[in-house]
Amino acid sequence: MPLMVQFVKFGIVGVSNTLLFLAVYTVLLKGFGVWYLAASAIGFIVGAVNGFLLNRRWTFRGHVGDSLTPVRWGVVQSGGLLLNLGLVALCVSGLGMDELVGQAVAIVVVVVVTFVANRAWTFRTQPA
């Protein structure tokens, strides 16, 4: 599948992940007073599970699936989560941004990094 088509599909799935992530994050942060990093981690995980299911079935449909695909996904998402939390902490605590704005900035970076990793490793179309 051409790279641009795949990236657009990843983006569409990403929008659904992001909306789900931000909804969970906002409800936990503003509705329940959960610490912003904990709310971010929980929202990230909910969005990531949604993303795995949709990307596996649609974006990377031609991937070489095996029993390690979910493990590779978990490794990529764990790295994405750590990057996300680091960037949110930097934006909020280091740069003084609002929690929601800091999270939005982090999302942009994490989307690009996880797309590249998922395409190259998690949902590769040829055996390694």
Summary of the structure (lengths in Angstrom):
residues: 128
radius of gyration: 14.9
end to end distance: 17.7
largest distance: 45.6
contacts: 391
relative contact order: 0.15
helix: 80%
strand: 0%
